[in-house]
Amino acid sequence: MNRARIDGRRLDLRHGRIDLTHGAGGRATAQLIAELFAPHFDRGDNVWLRQGNDQAIMPRPSGRLALSTDCHVVTPLFFPGGDIGTLAVNGTVNDLAMGGARPLYLSAGFILEEGLSLADLLRVVRSMAAAADAAGVQLVAGDTKVVERGKADGLFITTAGVGVVPDGVELDGACARPGDAVIVSGYLGDHGMAILSQREALGLDSPIESDCAALNGLVAHMLEHCPSLRLLRDPTRGGLANTLNELSQQSGVGMCINESTVPVRLAVRAACEFFGLDPLYLANEGKLVAVCAAADAAALVEAMRSHQLGRDAAVIGEVCADDHNFVRMTTTFGGERLLDWLHGEMLPRIC
Amino acid sequence: MNRARIDGRRLDLRHGRIDLTHGAGGRATAQLIAELFAPHFDRGDNVWLRQGNDQAIMPRPSGRLALSTDCHVVTPLFFPGGDIGTLAVNGTVNDLAMGGARPLYLSAGFILEEGLSLADLLRVVRSMAAAADAAGVQLVAGDTKVVERGKADGLFITTAGVGVVPDGVELDGACARPGDAVIVSGYLGDHGMAILSQREALGLDSPIESDCAALNGLVAHMLEHCPSLRLLRDPTRGGLANTLNELSQQSGVGMCINESTVPVRLAVRAACEFFGLDPLYLANEGKLVAVCAAADAAALVEAMRSHQLGRDAAVIGEVCADDHNFVRMTTTFGGERLLDWLHGEMLPRIC
């Protein structure tokens, strides 16, 4: 029996709504946890969440510790290919994986707006549980707060993730060296365009789907096949262009990219032309940029292509010496342009 | 030189405001990190944040791993005795400490409302840095998102914390046994009443201050002096009454409390009478409830009183056998009442 039940009634998961009592820490909070969160997160071999204390305690990890966090404020909450829940899990899993860490545990903080429908919350929680299962991580700790109507936008989720970095793995955004190859794992811009076309109600015949996915499996596969892997980064907010600028600055190098080798779907390219956007600045949620020694690039791309999430991997350019840390791109027409940092805000609340 | 600077101008930390570009992940985000966050969080021996990757990587920990998270949505952002920043650090530190963990690392996710003044954000960041120093933890990872004006309430902060539990320490909310002593570390209700009197602009001669503090030092001291310590919990949202109900249910016991032994300041008691509130349901942010074998209670209270944050510690009752898991209180007038779970919401957004 759930002793936290109020007047003996179950939560109405179909028509019910979040109210301020669900964030008060009393009986209503306990009921929300027992009837909505626990059935999805507290299952299988996840014995940690079940401890029911203010912290989860897990065994001593077997390697260096990795910690990462991401806030998620995407709008709309649901979009083709995912929702705020899949983003919240995969975003943090990927930030851990980019350091070569094996993601193990997640925490999730929910900030809910009074009036949020329990059905929407349940849908998001189900997505999170499925995404955690797919990534092989366990959600072990959480917190819920409720703010008054109009003081948040439905639902914000902040996840933090803990992982272990196996001995010998040393990936760092500062490790790119002139001559290295720059690789991407697949088509760019899908997530950003999926959100945008959903917002603008484009009504495409076949809607562009977000690429939202957990990359830790692909990364483990890459580490197995490429000992000279220097660094990984996922080109989320700001897209490929911004990520390459970050890495160039961090490594104290420049980069030269060939536009013709950068994979962008026709549908994304067409939608970008319609909106006047550049796909290289659009967010991705299931792609990565890798840098490795040039001699190993072909083998690495081949290994990536044998993994489902890397099947469209491609070498897109090389690292060069440049005191200005510029990212230059040879265009498909043979010209050259500078791929600058993202200026301003193209698409607010993309993740 | 900060290459992320826009048009070569520094952020105006006195008159500037957050806009959507600060959350876009591009140049403005980089500038916010470089000029506002980094000078306060990236300092001393905190070499982890400085890595500048999407995750922080730290040495292999020396014990079991503890993970906890808390969302902070307190209003107002600033109040006597603290602000949302001190709460965000101490709340998560305390959740780790209640499991007997030594807190090591924090992550922080900031959800900012467009229009938030940079001066307010800076004030909060300074508080967080000072609170982290005082607690001996390092903020190693963070994320910032910005939402449009009216879609959040100034500033929400979600922290997650990682700690290690030393071998031999086994605290668990399920471990209270009939006959055990129930102890609190000091005056109850200060935080809740500090927030409430700030909101209601009570204008007290000497304002009631929040008790917001990191309890990991006190906990380490208690563990040294009391091998029979069964469990710890901090009575935050829902106050002492709710915490005792949680623990009774988790341990499958009841509790009998003596009202006359429960420490509540005169000023808090008076303000509670004025508002018609019960101090035992008010939130605390620097207090803990401990349960230990009755034979060790006197020695534990003495040890707690020798620590600054436990100087008003007191035994307030005992654990009893009760299939209904009721918390009963003998009132100062000799009657008995049931201390029930918190119903409804007394004070929204108290933390």
Interface residues (C-beta under 8 A of the other chain):
Chain A: R3 A4 I6 D19 L20 T21 G23 A24 G25 G26 R27 A28 T29 A30 Q51 G52 N53 D54 Q55 A56 I57 M58 P59 R60 P61 S62 G63 R64 L65 A66 L67 S68 T69 D70 C71 H72 V73 N94 D95 L96 M98 G99 A101 Y105 S107 A108 G109 F110 I111 V140 A141 G142 D143 T144 K145 V146 V147 E148 G150 K151 A152 D153 F156 T158 A160 G161 V162 G163 V164 V165 L171 D172 G173 A174 R233 D234 T236 R237 G238 N242 E246 Q249 Q250 N325 W341 L342 H343 G344 E345 M346 P348 R349
Chain B: R3 A4 I6 D19 L20 T21 G23 A24 G25 G26 R27 A28 T29 A30 Q51 G52 N53 D54 Q55 A56 I57 M58 P59 R60 P61 S62 G63 R64 L65 A66 L67 S68 T69 D70 C71 H72 V73 N94 D95 L96 M98 G99 A101 Y105 S107 A108 G109 F110 I111 V140 A141 G142 D143 T144 K145 V146 V147 E148 G150 K151 A152 D153 F156 T158 A160 G161 V162 G163 V164 V165 L171 D172 G173 A174 R233 D234 T236 R237 G238 N242 E246 Q249 Q250 N325 W341 L342 H343 G344 E345 M346 P348 R349
